[in-house]
Amino acid sequence: MSTPDAGLLVALVGNPNTGKSTLFNALTGLRQRVGNYPGVTVARKSGTCDLGDGQKVELVDLPGLYSLAAASPDEQVVIDVLSGHIAGDRRPDAVLIVADATNLIRNLFLASQVAELGLPVVLVLNQADVAQEQGLRIDTELLSRRLGGVPVILTSAWKGEGILEVRRGLAAALTRRAPLRRVVWPAEIVAALADVAQAASADTGKAIPSADAQRLLFDTNVSTAERLGWTPERREKPLRAARERVRNCGYNPMAAEPLVHYAWLRTALEGVVTEGLGKAGRTSAVDRLLLHRVLGPVFFLGIMLGFFASVFWLAKFPMDWIQLGVDWTKGVVAPSLDPYPMLQSLVADGIIGGVGAFLVFLPQILILFLFIGILEDSGYMARAAFIMDRLFSWCGLNGKSFVPMLSGFACAIPSLLSTRTIEDPKARLATAFVVPFMSCSARFPVYALMCAAFIGPLYGPGWESLVMVGMHCVGLVFAVPTAFVLTRLVLKVKPQPFVLELPRYQLPKPRDVVWRMWQNAAEFVSKAGTVIFAITIVVWALSYFPRDAAVAERIRAAHPTESAELVRARVQAAHVEQSYMGRFGKAVQPVFDPCGFDWKITVGVLASFPAREVIVSTLGVTYSVGEGAEADSQDLRKAMQDAKWPEGPRAGTPIFSLAAVLALMVFFALCSQCGPTVATLAQETGGWKWAAASFVTMTVLAWMVSMVVYQVIIRLT
Amino acid sequence: MTPLSQLLPGQFGKLASLNPERGVDQRLMALGLLPGMVLKLVRKAPLGDPLAIEFGGQVVSLRLAEADNLIVDVSADCPIPRPRQP
């Protein structure tokens, strides 16, 4: 048996919801690598697939799609990979097409488009078990003959059935190199395609393969023309003439491709599928319940509440353990560095604190991705989008915006990654833009501190919980109009189509869900982890330097009777006051004066721009209770309750008045204070433009709303 | 001839015409919704929009505004709507 060369590349393509990822996992056995295609936000997932005879090929899992007429970045990547036009990848040596055995004709539409590329093909008809249950019998040999002799294999990837046959089929395809039989076009369309190829070739100096000519002729999307460098002025006339030619033979040029393909497929499939007796699936019965006019939203709210509560409460325990672990490590490492105070501070506050700052979010992110995986694989995600679409469509978002926005209440970074499921690029951008408004869990300590120190003691626990809930809504209240302004007034887009398949319900396969959760978490650690870490070091340096030993002496001399601990805290406060951060805080304080912030709060606000949860420990330092302060610290509450304005018109009145407390919370609710979020936003929107716009919008909005809150409430109280 | 958006839940119709210039219709055609295809309005979302339609063994959601331009024929040769089960 001949062995193809090492380093062969096979692309896995198919419609969404065909069990493609399950098949991919079964074929590669988790020997996978996840990377990114350069310049686009589409992940490149590949793995090593054993062909059963010791020979190995690289299998790349491409995003699911219905048609090669690209609409989303995901779909564009598939076309670019299959045609060999993507940076960093060679043209695949073969294509493994996955089709849903229960709906062959629709799945083969994509296959018949892929056929135009002339690559060797293996056709896998997955979910054969479901097809059998439904009473469908598929004659794979007949289908193989009709499609030009390519291997056609029935599988049930979920149960692991037929995987070995796929490996063998792939080996055979790579040896025999049989392409899928092409659609037979009417003569006039063949002529029109030739016209297009000739005109494009003459204008660009490149050879135009028939697959490219079809994309140029049939699609409203211009990505193929742009890739070839065929300018609008040059292509406009020849394309109009060619489309006129198609119209003359009785086809609307925009409908010709599906009409011809589906007609051809109907003939090709004649006698291939025989319907016998079988059970109808339970999907429509379940939908009657889950999409019921009244019960549907009730189930929806229940599922989302469960989802949200788990992200919050299940994650609380591992988060506490991680925090304990970080504190323990600090406690062990710090004393050994006592002789070197700067190194001690760098290691304890900078490095260990920096690693801890992002590790602590890992449990939430894992649970978030676990739930998103279950919702997606079970088929409920599409139903959630169906139920919620009406609430989002008016402001340019769509039903698929809902899950990223809900996830935003846990952490914006994984939510931004999950916006990739939105096909419409404008809705995707708008969703990514408003996700950081959601009140993430890092804002929680700020609300908790303020409510416990001021709202609770003064107004009782009822108001305390009400303010907590209210703060979680502030972001949402501003996010939706922001999306409206962005899509309708800035981007000026018309409402985009929202066509969504409601797939068959399926039991998620634990291995697939856990594996994807793991891959997403790894991506988070590698992307956000490094940013958070770097930023923590920078903030540490700004609040450590310059450090004058004389300050410590002066404080010790001024407070000779106080305990060593208290003096230590006072020294630390004095150090921060004269650090770069402290000086900057004092200089900038006038800007925040209308919001009722003194210089200490201002330092806290500035120090928390990279990561907002830093505010509590910074306030701990500036209010001289030590850096270890947490949201439930009694000392910090007391110090803040006692703080008075030292001078100016408000001299002697408490700094943390009701107005200032609410203004500060609103500021944190709206402000863009998270370096990793800004960095992820830049990465997901393909540049710093939108990241900068988000930062400026949120920060200015936070400042304005906070000022209004302070000025109004201070006059009322 | 009726716009698809006017169908009642459970009602069948045969697609008479669509507008191939529109993005939505192109997506639907790729899924196999071509003139002559029998479809069924399965249900409306709890807020009345979008719609879920069934054709060729699959259920697809599309918005009310998008369903306005899909013209269906609800006359004779369509399957008779099954009576709603109690």
Interface residues (C-beta under 8 A of the other chain):
Chain A: Y66 S67 A69 A71 T102 N103 I105 R106 F109 T220 N252 P253 M254 A255 P258 L259 Y262 T283 S284 D287 L291 H292 R293 V294 G296 P297 A382 A385 F386 I387 D389 R390 L391 S393 G399 P495 Q496 P497 F498 V499 L500 E501 L502
Chain B: P20 E21 R22 G23 V24 Q26 R27 L28 M29 A30 L31 G32 L34 V42 R43 A45 P46 L47 G48 D49 P50 A52 G56 G57 Q58 V59 V60 S61 L62 R63 A65 E66
